[in-house]
Amino acid sequence: MLLDEIKFDSKGLIPVIAQDVADNAVLMLAWANKDAIEETIQTGFGTYFSRSRSKLWRKGEESGNRQIVKEILLDCDGDALIYKVEQVGGIACHTGHRSCFYKTLRDGSWKENSEVIKSPEVMYANHR
């Protein structure tokens, strides 16, 4: 089976990088288990495993910022994945930034490198 080539860690997880299919920007890092990967393949939408909630996490199910997965890449060691995605709404981060990597080390401190597109209060208004 195609998932047999994936080397999950001792908790049954593998790191997944979500990367914008249009410009290759790194949007986020999350974790997936076998069920999450299978659902991603079946539905075409980014599905992950939430370690804090111990359950499947369907990206955008609350914020509306879904990820349409266009391609899945497996690294040479079989222990990391990249989901090439179309990021619906242009927001991947729960903070409202395009990318979760919105801080850059400059002059000895972390500086924001992008603006908030939509506030979390607005994104999650119907789910709080």
Secondary structure, DSSP 8 states (H G I E B T S, - for coil): -GGGG----TTS-EEEEEEETTT--EEEEEEE-HHHHHHHHHHSB-EEEETTTTEEEETTTTTS--EEEEEEEE-TTSS-EEEEEEEGGG--STTS-SSS--EEEETTEEEE-S--SS-HHHHTGGG-
